[in-house]
Amino acid sequence: MRLYFVRHGETDWELVEARGARGWAKDFAPLTPLGRLQIDTIARDYRLQEADAILCSTFTRALESAALLSRAINKPLYVEHDLHEWLPQKDPLADLDPKVIERASRTFGGQAPVEEGAPWETLEEVRQRVIDTLRRYRHFDTLIVVTHGVVIGSLVGVQRLVDHAEIVPFDLDFDALPGPVSAPALQRHEP
């Protein structure tokens, strides 16, 4: 399957912070005007025209980005909860604890060993939930997946943060996957 991962456009965090949003409520943040322009700009990329459909995360920034793309290139849109961003705390109702997020980020970034039983999502857990979601769409040849930087990096092995509205081409061979993701089954392709 050919995938075109797209990171959502720039997000208007100030809008939700000004309203006192905490925890997962911050994920209701829409795109900034620049974020909308970023998505409108990449909608003209010829590679996206070959896609059969668009999948996206439920988080507002990804959903708005995908809706703009869907309208611009006239492709069906499917919303998938499990394409959401990495969870620095698995409890969705808990206030975010900066100390836990710092520990999780160090582990996630490879600067500290993985803590068994940690309250955050591991990179392997992110990768597996995304693969499980994509398996349901294996009848498509080519998909656009509008999601988040860490989600994209978990599959394609990007060692840097993916830019807003960046397109990351990627081939996924489900037949080569034994369950957990194996490196030979995942191949990033440069444009």
Contact map, one row per residue, 1 for C-alpha under 8 A:
11100000000000000000000000000000000000000000000000000000000000000000000000000000000000000000000000000000000000000000000000000000000000000101111000000000000000000000000000111100000000000000000
11110000000000000000000000000000000000000000000000000000000000000000000000000000000000000000000000000000000000000000000000000000000000000000111000000000000000000000000011110000000000000000000
11111000000000000000000000000000000000000000000000000000000000000000000000000000000000000000000000000000000000000000000000000000000000000000011110000000000000000000000011110000000000000000000
01111100000000000000000000000000000000000000000100000000000000000000000000000000000000000000000000000000000000000000000000000000000000000000011110000000000000000000001111000000000000000000000
00111110000000000000000000000000000000000000000000000000000000000000000000000000000000000000000000000000000000000000000000000000000000000000000111100001000000000000011111000000000000000000000
00011111000000000000000000000000000000000000000000000000000000000000000000000000000000000000000000000000000000000000000000000000000000000000000111110000000000000000111100000000000000000000000
00001111100000000000000000000000000000000000000000000000000001000000000000000000000000000000000000000000000000000000000000000000000000000000000001111001000000000111111000000000000000000000000
00000111110000000000000000000000001000100000000000000000000011001100000000000000000000000000000000000000000000000000000000000000000000000000000001110000000000000001100000000000000000000000000
00000011111000000000000000000011011101100000000000000000000011001000000000000000000000000000000000000000000000000000000000000000000000000000000000000000000000000001100000000000000000000000000
00000001111100000000000000000011011101000000000000000000000010000000000000000000000000000000000000000000000000000000000000000000000000000000000000000000000000000001100000000000000000000000000
00000000111110000000000000001111001000000000000000000000000010000000000000000000000000000000000000000000000000000000000000000000000000000000000000000000000000000000000000000000000000000000000
00000000011111110000000000001111000000000000000000000000000000000000000000000000000000000000000000000000000000000000000000000000000000000000000000000000000000000000000000000000000000000000000
00000000001111111000000001001100000000000000000000000000000000000000000000000000000000000000000000000000000000000000000000000000000000000000000000000000000000000000000000000000000000000000000
00000000000111111100000000000000000000000000000000000000000000000000000000000000000000000000000000000000000000000000000000000000000000000000000000000000000000000000000000000000000000000000000
00000000000111111110000000001000000000000000000000000000000000000000000000000000000000000000000000000000000000000000000000000000000000000000000000000000000000000000000000000000000000000000000
00000000000111111111100011011000000000000000000000000000000000000000000000000000000000000000000000000000000000000000000000000000000000000000000000000000000000000000000000000000000000000000000
00000000000011111111110001000000000000000000000000000000000000000000000000000000000000000000000000000000000000000000000000000000000000000000000000000000000000000000000000000000000000000000000
00000000000001111111100000000000000000000000000000000000000000000000000000000000000000000000000000000000000000000000000000000000000000000000000000000000000000000000000000000000000000000000000
00000000000000111111100000000000000000000000000000000000000000000000000000000000000000000000000000000000000000000000000000000000000000000000000000000000000000000000000000000000000000000000000
00000000000000011111110000000000000000000000000000000000000000000000000000000000000000000000000000000000000000000000000000000000000000000000000000000000000000000000000000000000000000000000000
00000000000000011111111011000000000000000000000000000000000000000000000000000000000000000000000000000000000000000000000000000000000000000000000000000000000000000000000000000000000000000000000
00000000000000001001111111000000000000000000000000000000000000000000000000000000000000000000001100000000000000000000000000000000000000000000000000000000000000000000000000000000000000000000000
00000000000000000000111111000000000000000000000000000000000000000000000000000000000000000001111100000000000000000000000000000000000000000000000000000000000000000000000000000000000000000000000
00000000000000000000011111110000000000000000000000000000000000000000000000000000000000000001100000000000000000000000000000000000000000000000000000000000000000000000000000000000000000000000000
00000000000000010000111111110000000000000000000000000000000000000000000000000000000000000000000000000000000000000000000000000000000000000000000000000000000000000000000000000000000000000000000
00000000000010011000111111111000000000000000000000000000000000000000000000000000000000000000000000000000000000000000000000000000000000000000000000000000000000000000000000000000000000000000000
00000000000000000000000111111000000000000000000000000000001110000000000000000000000000000000000000000000000000000000000000000000000000000000000000000000000000000000000000000000000000000000000
00000000000000010000000111111100000000000000000000000000001110000000000000000000000000000000000000000000000000000000000000000000000000000000000000000000000000000000000000000000000000000000000
00000000001110110000000001111110000000000000000000000000000110000000000000000000000000000000000000000000000000000000000000000000000000000000000000000000000000000000000000000000000000000000000
00000000001110000000000000011111000000000000000000000000000110010000000000000000000000000000000000000000000000000000000000000000000000000000000000000000000000000000000000000000000000000000000
00000000111100000000000000001111111100000000000000000000000010011000000000000000000000000000000000000000000000000000000000000000000000000000000000000000000000000000000000000000000000000000000
00000000111100000000000000000111111100000000000000000000000000000000000000000000000000000000000000000000000000000000000000000000000000000000000000000000000000000000000000000000000000000000000
00000000000000000000000000000011111110000000000000000000000000000000000000000000000000000000000000000000000000000000000000000000000000000000000000000000000000000000000000000000000000000000000
00000000110000000000000000000011111111000000000000000000000000000000000000000000000000000000000000000000000000000000000000000000000000000000000000000000000000000000000000000000000000000000000
00000001111000000000000000000011111111100000000000000000000000000000000000000000000000000000000000000000000000000000000000000000000000000000000000000000000000000001100000000000000000000000000
00000000110000000000000000000011111111110000000000000000000000001001000000000000000000000000000000000000000000000000000000000000000000000000000000000000000000000000000000000000000000000000000
00000000000000000000000000000000111111111000000000000000000000000000000000000000000000000000000000000000000000000000000000000000000000000000000000000000000000000000000000000000000000000000000
00000000110000000000000000000000011111111100000000000000000000000000000000000000000000000000000000000000000000000000000000000000000000000000000000000000000000000001100000000000000000000000000
00000001100000000000000000000000001111111110000000000000000000001001100000000000000000000000000000000000000000000000000000000000000000000000000000000000000000000000100000000000000000000000000
00000000000000000000000000000000000111111111000000000000000000000001100100000000000000000000000000000000000000000000000000000000000000000000000000000000000000000000000000000000000000000000000
00000000000000000000000000000000000011111111100000000000000000000000000000000000000000000000000000000000000000000000000000000000000000000000000000000000000000000000000000000000000000000000000
00000000000000000000000000000000000001111111100000000000000000000000000000000000000000000000000000000000000000000000000000000000000000000000000000000000000000000000111000000000000000000000000
00000000000000000000000000000000000000111111100100000000000000000000100110000000000000000000000000000000000000000000000000000000000000000000000000000000000000000000000000000000000000000000000
00000000000000000000000000000000000000011111110100000000000000000000000000000000000000000000000000000000000000000000000000000000000000000000000000000000000000000000000000000000000000000000000
00000000000000000000000000000000000000001111111110000000000000000000000000000000000000000000000000000000000000000000000000000000000000000000000000000000000000000000000000000000000000000000000
00000000000000000000000000000000000000000001111111000000000000000000000000000000000000000000000000000000000000000000000000000000000000000000000000000000000000000000000000000000000000000000000
00000000000000000000000000000000000000000000111111100000000000000000000000000000000000000000000000000000000000000000000000000000000000000000000000000000000000000000000000000000000000000000000
00010000000000000000000000000000000000000011111111100000000000000000000010000000000000000000000000000000000000000000000000000000000000000000000100000000000000000000000000000000000000000000000
00000000000000000000000000000000000000000000111111100000000000000000000010000000000000000000000000000000000000000000000000000000000000000000000000000000000000000000000000000000000000000000000
00000000000000000000000000000000000000000000011111110000000000000000000000000000000000000000000000000000000000000000000000000000000000000000010000000000000000000000000000000000000000000000000
00000000000000000000000000000000000000000000001111111100000000000000000000100000000000000000000000000000000000000000000000000000000000000000111100000000000000000000000000000000000000000000000
00000000000000000000000000000000000000000000000001111100000000000000000000110000000000000000000000000000000000000000000000000000000000000001111000000000000000000000000000000000000000000000000
00000000000000000000000000000000000000000000000000111110000000000000000000111100000000000000000000000000000000000000000000000000000000000001011100000000000000000000000000000000000000000000000
00000000000000000000000000000000000000000000000000111111000000000100010000111100000000000000000000000000000000000000000000000000000000000000001111000000000000000000000000000000000000000000000
00000000000000000000000000000000000000000000000000001111100000000100000000001111000000000000000000000000000000000000000000000000000000000000001111000000000000000000000000000000000000000000000
00000000000000000000000000000000000000000000000000000111110001100100000000001111001000000000000000000000000000000000000000000000000000000000000011100000000000000000000000000000000000000000000
00000000000000000000000000000000000000000000000000000011111001100000000000000011111110000000000000000000000000000000000000000000000000000000000001100000000000000000000000000000000000000000000
00000000000000000000000000000000000000000000000000000001111101100000000000000011101100000000000000000000000000000000000000000000000000000000000000000000000000000000000000000000000000000000000
00000000000000000000000000110000000000000000000000000000111111100000000000000000000100000000000000000000000000000000000000000000000000000000000000000000000000000000000000000000000000000000000
00000000000000000000000000111100000000000000000000000000011111110000000000000000000000000000000000000000000000000000000000000000000000000000000000000000000000000000000000000000000000000000000
00000001111000000000000000111110000000000000000000000000001111111000000000000000000000000000000000000000000000000000000000000000000000000000000000000000000000000000000000000000000000000000000
00000011100000000000000000000000000000000000000000000001111111111100000000000000000000000000000000000000000000000000000000000000000000000000000001110000000000000000000000000000000000000000000
00000000000000000000000000000000000000000000000000000001111111111110000000000010000000000000000000000000000000000000000000000000000000000000000001000000000000000000000000000000000000000000000
00000000000000000000000000000110000000000000000000000000000111111111000000000000000000000000000000000000000000000000000000000000000000000000000000000000000000000000000000000000000000000000000
00000001100000000000000000000010000100100000000000000000000011111111100000000000000000000000000000000000000000000000000000000000000000000000000001000000000000000000000000000000000000000000000
00000001000000000000000000000000000000000000000000000111000001111111110000001000000000000000000000000000000000000000000000000000000000000000000001000000000000000000000000000000000000000000000
00000000000000000000000000000000000000000000000000000000000000111111111000001000000000000000000000000000000000000000000000000000000000000000000000000000000000000000000000000000000000000000000
00000000000000000000000000000000000100110000000000000000000000011111111100000000000000000000000000000000000000000000000000000000000000000000000000000000000000000000000000000000000000000000000
00000000000000000000000000000000000000110010000000000000000000001111111111000000000000000000000000000000000000000000000000000000000000000000000000000000000000000000000000000000000000000000000
00000000000000000000000000000000000000000000000000000100000000000111111111111000000000000000000000000000000000000000000000000000000000000000000000000000000000000000000000000000000000000000000
00000000000000000000000000000000000000000000000000000000000000000011111111100000000000000000000000000000000000000000000000000000000000000000000000000000000000000000000000000000000000000000000
00000000000000000000000000000000000000010010000000000000000000000001111111000000000000000000000000000000000000000000000000000000000000000000000000000000000000000000000000000000000000000000000
00000000000000000000000000000000000000000010000110000000000000000000111111100000000000000000000000000000000000000000000000000000000000000000000000000000000000000000000000000000000000000000000
00000000000000000000000000000000000000000000000000000000000000000000111111110000000000000000000000000000000000000000000000000000000000000000000000000000000000000000000000000000000000000000000
00000000000000000000000000000000000000000000000000111100000000000000011011111000000000000000000000000000000000000000000000000000000000000000000000000000000000000000000000000000000000000000000
00000000000000000000000000000000000000000000000000011100000000000000010001111100000000000000000000000000000000000000000000000000000000000000000000000000000000000000000000000000000000000000000
00000000000000000000000000000000000000000000000000001111000000000110010000111110000000000000000000000000000000000000000000000000000000000000000000000000000000000000000000000000000000000000000
00000000000000000000000000000000000000000000000000001111000000000000000000011111000000000000000000000000000000000000000000000000000000000000000000000000000000000000000000000000000000000000000
00000000000000000000000000000000000000000000000000000011110000100000000000001111100000000000000000000000000000000000000000000000000000000000000000000000000000000000000000000000000000000000000
00000000000000000000000000000000000000000000000000000011110000000000000000000111111100000000000000000000000000000000000000000000000010000000000000000000000000000000000000000000000000000000000
00000000000000000000000000000000000000000000000000000000110000000000000000000011111100000000000000000000000000000000000000000000000000000000000000000000000000000000000000000000000000000000000
00000000000000000000000000000000000000000000000000000000100000000000000000000001111100000000000000000000000000000000000000000000110010000000000000000000000000000000000000000000000000000000000
00000000000000000000000000000000000000000000000000000001110000000000000000000001111110000000000000000000000000000000000000000000110010000000000000100010000000000000000000000000000000000000000
00000000000000000000000000000000000000000000000000000000111000000000000000000001111111000000000000000000000000000000000000000000000000000000000000110010000000000000000000000000000000000000000
00000000000000000000000000000000000000000000000000000000100000000000000000000000001111100000000000000000000000000000000000000000000000000000000000111110000000000000000000000000000000000000000
00000000000000000000000000000000000000000000000000000000000000000000000000000000000111110000000000000000000000000000000010100100000000000000000000000110000000000000000000000000000000000000000
00000000000000000000000000000000000000000000000000000000000000000000000000000000000011111100000000000000000000000000000110000000000000000000000000000000000000000000000000000000000000000000000
00000000000000000000000000000000000000000000000000000000000000000000000000000000000001111100000000011001100000000000001110000000000000000000000000000000000000000000000000000000000000000000000
00000000000000000000000000000000000000000000000000000000000000000000000000000000000000111111010100011000000000000000001110000000000000000000000000000000000000000000000000000000000000000000000
00000000000000000000000000000000000000000000000000000000000000000000000000000000000000111111000000000000000000000000001110000000000000000000000000000000000000000000000000000000000000000000000
00000000000000000000000000000000000000000000000000000000000000000000000000000000000000001111110000000000000000000000001000000000000000000000000000000000000000000000000000000000000000000000000
00000000000000000000001100000000000000000000000000000000000000000000000000000000000000001111110000000000000000000000000000000000000000000000000000000000000000000000000000000000000000000000000
00000000000000000000001100000000000000000000000000000000000000000000000000000000000000000011111000000000000000000000000000000000000000000000000000000000000000000000000000000000000000000000000
00000000000000000000001000000000000000000000000000000000000000000000000000000000000000001011111100000000000000000000000000000000000000000000000000000000000000000000000000000000000000000000000
00000000000000000000011000000000000000000000000000000000000000000000000000000000000000000000111110000000000000000000000000000000000000000000000000000000000000000000000000000000000000000000000
00000000000000000000011000000000000000000000000000000000000000000000000000000000000000001000011111011000000000000000000000000000000000000000000000000000000000000000000000000000000000000000000
00000000000000000000000000000000000000000000000000000000000000000000000000000000000000000000001111111000000000000000000000000000000000000000000000000000000000000000000000000000000000000000000
00000000000000000000000000000000000000000000000000000000000000000000000000000000000000000000000111111100000000000000000000000000000000000000000000000000000000000000000000000000000000000000000
00000000000000000000000000000000000000000000000000000000000000000000000000000000000000000000000011111110000000000000000000000000000000000000000000000000000000000000000000000000000000000000000
00000000000000000000000000000000000000000000000000000000000000000000000000000000000000011000000111111111000000000000000000000000000000000000000000000000000000000000000000000000000000000000000
00000000000000000000000000000000000000000000000000000000000000000000000000000000000000011000000111111111100000000000000000000000000000000000000000000000000000000000000000000000000000000000000
00000000000000000000000000000000000000000000000000000000000000000000000000000000000000000000000001111111110000000000000000000000000000000000000000000000000000000000000000000000000000000000000
00000000000000000000000000000000000000000000000000000000000000000000000000000000000000000000000000111111111000000000000000000000000000000000000000000000000000000000000000000000000000000000000
00000000000000000000000000000000000000000000000000000000000000000000000000000000000000010000000000011111111100000000000100000000000000000000000000000000000000000000000000000000000000000000000
00000000000000000000000000000000000000000000000000000000000000000000000000000000000000010000000000001111111110000000000000000000000000000000000000000000000000000000000000000000000000000000000
00000000000000000000000000000000000000000000000000000000000000000000000000000000000000000000000000000111111111110000000000000000000000000000000000000000000000000000000000000000000000000000000
00000000000000000000000000000000000000000000000000000000000000000000000000000000000000000000000000000011111111111110000000000000000000000000000000000000000000000000000000000000000000000000000
00000000000000000000000000000000000000000000000000000000000000000000000000000000000000000000000000000001111111110100000001100000000000000000000000000000000000000000000000000000000000000000000
00000000000000000000000000000000000000000000000000000000000000000000000000000000000000000000000000000000111111110000000000000000000000000000000000000000000000000000000000000000000000000000000
00000000000000000000000000000000000000000000000000000000000000000000000000000000000000000000000000000000011111111000000000000000000000000000000000000000000000000000000000000000000000000000000
00000000000000000000000000000000000000000000000000000000000000000000000000000000000000000000000000000000011111111000000000000000000000000000000000000000000000000000000000000000000000000000000
00000000000000000000000000000000000000000000000000000000000000000000000000000000000000000000000000000000011111111100000000000000000000000000000000000000000000000000000000000000000000000000000
00000000000000000000000000000000000000000000000000000000000000000000000000000000000000000000000000000000001001111110000000000000000000000000000000000000000000000000000000000000000000000000000
00000000000000000000000000000000000000000000000000000000000000000000000000000000000000000000000000000000001100011111000000000000000000000000000000000000000000000000000000000000000000000000000
00000000000000000000000000000000000000000000000000000000000000000000000000000000000000000000000000000000001000001111110000000000000000000000000000000000000000000000000000000000000000000000000
00000000000000000000000000000000000000000000000000000000000000000000000000000000000000000000000000000000000000000111110000000000000000000000000000000000000000000000000000000000000000000000000
00000000000000000000000000000000000000000000000000000000000000000000000000000000000000000000000000000000000000000011111000000000000000000000000000000000000000000000000000000000000000000000000
00000000000000000000000000000000000000000000000000000000000000000000000000000000000000000000000000000000000000000011111110000000000000000000000000000000000000000000000000000000000000000000000
00000000000000000000000000000000000000000000000000000000000000000000000000000000000000011110000000000000000000000000111110000000000000000000000000000000000000000000000000000000000000000000000
00000000000000000000000000000000000000000000000000000000000000000000000000000000000000111100000000000001000000000000011111000000000000000000000000000000000000000000000000000000000000000000000
00000000000000000000000000000000000000000000000000000000000000000000000000000000000001111100000000000000000000000000011111101100000000000000000000000000000000000000000000000000000000000000000
00000000000000000000000000000000000000000000000000000000000000000000000000000000000000000000000000000000000100000000000111111100000000000000000000000000000000000000000000000000000000000000000
00000000000000000000000000000000000000000000000000000000000000000000000000000000000001000000000000000000000100000000000011111110000000000000000000000000010000000000000000000000000000000000000
00000000000000000000000000000000000000000000000000000000000000000000000000000000000000000000000000000000000000000000000001111111000000000000000000000000010000000000000000000000000000000000000
00000000000000000000000000000000000000000000000000000000000000000000000000000000000000000000000000000000000000000000000011111111100000000000000000000000000000000000000000000000000000000000000
00000000000000000000000000000000000000000000000000000000000000000000000000000000000001000000000000000000000000000000000011111111110000000000000000000010010000000000000000000000000000000000000
00000000000000000000000000000000000000000000000000000000000000000000000000000000000000000000000000000000000000000000000000111111111000000000000000000010011000000000000000000000000010000000000
00000000000000000000000000000000000000000000000000000000000000000000000000000000000000000000000000000000000000000000000000011111111100000000000000000000000000000000000000000000000110000000000
00000000000000000000000000000000000000000000000000000000000000000000000000000000011000000000000000000000000000000000000000001111111110000000000000000000000000000000000000000000000000000000000
00000000000000000000000000000000000000000000000000000000000000000000000000000000011000000000000000000000000000000000000000000111111111000000000000000010000000000000000000000000000000000000000
00000000000000000000000000000000000000000000000000000000000000000000000000000000000000000000000000000000000000000000000000000011111111100000000000000000000000000000000000000000000010000000000
00000000000000000000000000000000000000000000000000000000000000000000000000000000000000000000000000000000000000000000000000000001111111110000000000000000000000000000000000000000000000000000000
00000000000000000000000000000000000000000000000000000000000000000000000000000001011000000000000000000000000000000000000000000000111111111000000000000000000000000000000000000000000000000000000
00000000000000000000000000000000000000000000000000000000000000000000000000000000000000000000000000000000000000000000000000000000011111111100000000000000000000000000000000000000000000000000000
00000000000000000000000000000000000000000000000000000000000000000000000000000000000000000000000000000000000000000000000000000000001111111100000000000000000000000000000000000100000000000000000
00000000000000000000000000000000000000000000000000000000000000000000000000000000000000000000000000000000000000000000000000000000000111111110000000000000000000000000000000000000000000000000000
00000000000000000000000000000000000000000000000000000000000000000000000000000000000000000000000000000000000000000000000000000000000011111111000000000000000000000000000000000000000000000000000
10000000000000000000000000000000000000000000000000000000000000000000000000000000000000000000000000000000000000000000000000000000000001111111100000000000000000000000000000000100000000000000000
00000000000000000000000000000000000000000000000000000000000000000000000000000000000000000000000000000000000000000000000000000000000000011111100000000000000000000000000000000000000000000000000
10000000000000000000000000000000000000000000000000011000000000000000000000000000000000000000000000000000000000000000000000000000000000001111111000000000000000000000000000000000000000000000000
11000000000000000000000000000000000000000000000000110000000000000000000000000000000000000000000000000000000000000000000000000000000000000111111000000000000000000000000000000000000000000000000
11110000000000000000000000000000000000000000000001111000000000000000000000000000000000000000000000000000000000000000000000000000000000000001111100000000000000000000000000000000000000000000000
11110000000000000000000000000000000000000000000000111110000000000000000000000000000000000000000000000000000000000000000000000000000000000001111110000000000000000000000000000000000000000000000
00111100000000000000000000000000000000000000000100101110000000000000000000000000000000000000000000000000000000000000000000000000000000000000011111000000000000000000000000000000000000000000000
00111100000000000000000000000000000000000000000000000111000000000000000000000000000000000000000000000000000000000000000000000000000000000000001111100000000000000000000000000000000000000000000
00001111000000000000000000000000000000000000000000000111100001101100000000000000000000000000000000000000000000000000000000000000000000000000000111110000000000000000000000000000000000000000000
00001111000000000000000000000000000000000000000000000001100001000000000000000000001110000000000000000000000000000000000000000000000000000000000011111011000000000000000000000000000000000000000
00000111000000000000000000000000000000000000000000000000000001000000000000000000000110000000000000000000000000000000000000000000000000000000000001111111000000000000000000000000000000000000000
00000010000000000000000000000000000000000000000000000000000000000000000000000000000010000000000000000000000000000000000000000000000000000000000000111111100000001110000000000000000000000000000
00000000000000000000000000000000000000000000000000000000000000000000000000000000000011000000000000000000000000000000000000000000000000000000000000011111110000001000000000000000000000000000000
00000000000000000000000000000000000000000000000000000000000000000000000000000000001111000000000000000000000000000000000000000110010000000000000000111111111000000000000000000000000000000000000
00001010000000000000000000000000000000000000000000000000000000000000000000000000000000000000000000000000000000000000000000000000000000000000000000111111111111000100000000000000000000000000000
00000000000000000000000000000000000000000000000000000000000000000000000000000000000000000000000000000000000000000000000000000000000000000000000000001111111111111100000000000000000000000000000
00000000000000000000000000000000000000000000000000000000000000000000000000000000000000000000000000000000000000000000000000110110000000000000000000000111111111000000000000000000000000000000000
00000000000000000000000000000000000000000000000000000000000000000000000000000000000000000000000000000000000000000000000000000010000000000000000000000011111110000000000000000000000000000100000
00000000000000000000000000000000000000000000000000000000000000000000000000000000000000000000000000000000000000000000000000000000000000000000000000000001111111000000000001000000000000000111000
00000000000000000000000000000000000000000000000000000000000000000000000000000000000000000000000000000000000000000000000000000000000000000000000000000001111111100000000000000000000000000000000
00000000000000000000000000000000000000000000000000000000000000000000000000000000000000000000000000000000000000000000000000000000000000000000000000000001110111111100000000000000000000000000000
00000000000000000000000000000000000000000000000000000000000000000000000000000000000000000000000000000000000000000000000000000000000000000000000000000000100011111000000000000000000000000000000
00000000000000000000000000000000000000000000000000000000000000000000000000000000000000000000000000000000000000000000000000000000000000000000000000000000100001111100000000000000000000000000000
00000000000000000000000000000000000000000000000000000000000000000000000000000000000000000000000000000000000000000000000000000000000000000000000000001100100001111110000000000000000000000000000
00000010000000000000000000000000000000000000000000000000000000000000000000000000000000000000000000000000000000000000000000000000000000000000000000001001100001011111010000000000000000000000000
00000010000000000000000000000000000000000000000000000000000000000000000000000000000000000000000000000000000000000000000000000000000000000000000000001000000000001111110000000000000000000000000
00000011110000000000000000000000001001000000000000000000000000000000000000000000000000000000000000000000000000000000000000000000000000000000000000000000000000000111110000000000000000000000000
00000111110000000000000000000000001001100100000000000000000000000000000000000000000000000000000000000000000000000000000000000000000000000000000000000000000000000011111000000000000000000000000
00001110000000000000000000000000000000000100000000000000000000000000000000000000000000000000000000000000000000000000000000000000000000000000000000000000000000000111111100000000000000000000000
00011110000000000000000000000000000000000100000000000000000000000000000000000000000000000000000000000000000000000000000000000000000000000000000000000000000000000000111110000000000000000000000
00011100000000000000000000000000000000000000000000000000000000000000000000000000000000000000000000000000000000000000000000000000000000000000000000000000000000000000011111000000000000000001110
01111000000000000000000000000000000000000000000000000000000000000000000000000000000000000000000000000000000000000000000000000000000000000000000000000000000000000000001111100000000000000001111
01111000000000000000000000000000000000000000000000000000000000000000000000000000000000000000000000000000000000000000000000000000000000000000000000000000000100000000000111110000000000000111100
11100000000000000000000000000000000000000000000000000000000000000000000000000000000000000000000000000000000000000000000000000000000000000000000000000000000000000000000011111000000000000111100
11100000000000000000000000000000000000000000000000000000000000000000000000000000000000000000000000000000000000000000000000000000000000000000000000000000000000000000000001111100000000001110000
10000000000000000000000000000000000000000000000000000000000000000000000000000000000000000000000000000000000000000000000000000000000000000000000000000000000000000000000000111111100000001100000
10000000000000000000000000000000000000000000000000000000000000000000000000000000000000000000000000000000000000000000000000000000000000100100000000000000000000000000000000011111100000001000000
00000000000000000000000000000000000000000000000000000000000000000000000000000000000000000000000000000000000000000000000000000000000000000000000000000000000000000000000000001111110000000000000
00000000000000000000000000000000000000000000000000000000000000000000000000000000000000000000000000000000000000000000000000000000000000000000000000000000000000000000000000001111110001011000000
00000000000000000000000000000000000000000000000000000000000000000000000000000000000000000000000000000000000000000000000000000000000000000000000000000000000000000000000000001111111111001000000
00000000000000000000000000000000000000000000000000000000000000000000000000000000000000000000000000000000000000000000000000000000000000000000000000000000000000000000000000000011111111000000000
00000000000000000000000000000000000000000000000000000000000000000000000000000000000000000000000000000000000000000000000000000000000000000000000000000000000000000000000000000000111110000000000
00000000000000000000000000000000000000000000000000000000000000000000000000000000000000000000000000000000000000000000000000000001000000000000000000000000000000000000000000000000111111000000000
00000000000000000000000000000000000000000000000000000000000000000000000000000000000000000000000000000000000000000000000000000011001000000000000000000000000000000000000000000000111111101100000
00000000000000000000000000000000000000000000000000000000000000000000000000000000000000000000000000000000000000000000000000000000000000000000000000000000000000000000000000000001110111111100000
00000000000000000000000000000000000000000000000000000000000000000000000000000000000000000000000000000000000000000000000000000000000000000000000000000000000000000000000000000000000011111110000
00000000000000000000000000000000000000000000000000000000000000000000000000000000000000000000000000000000000000000000000000000000000000000000000000000000000000000000000000000001000001111110000
00000000000000000000000000000000000000000000000000000000000000000000000000000000000000000000000000000000000000000000000000000000000000000000000000000000000000000000000000011101100011111110000
00000000000000000000000000000000000000000000000000000000000000000000000000000000000000000000000000000000000000000000000000000000000000000000000000000000001100000000000001111000000011111111000
00000000000000000000000000000000000000000000000000000000000000000000000000000000000000000000000000000000000000000000000000000000000000000000000000000000000100000000000001110000000000111111100
00000000000000000000000000000000000000000000000000000000000000000000000000000000000000000000000000000000000000000000000000000000000000000000000000000000000100000000000111100000000000000111110
00000000000000000000000000000000000000000000000000000000000000000000000000000000000000000000000000000000000000000000000000000000000000000000000000000000000000000000000111100000000000000011111
00000000000000000000000000000000000000000000000000000000000000000000000000000000000000000000000000000000000000000000000000000000000000000000000000000000000000000000000110000000000000000001111
00000000000000000000000000000000000000000000000000000000000000000000000000000000000000000000000000000000000000000000000000000000000000000000000000000000000000000000000010000000000000000000111
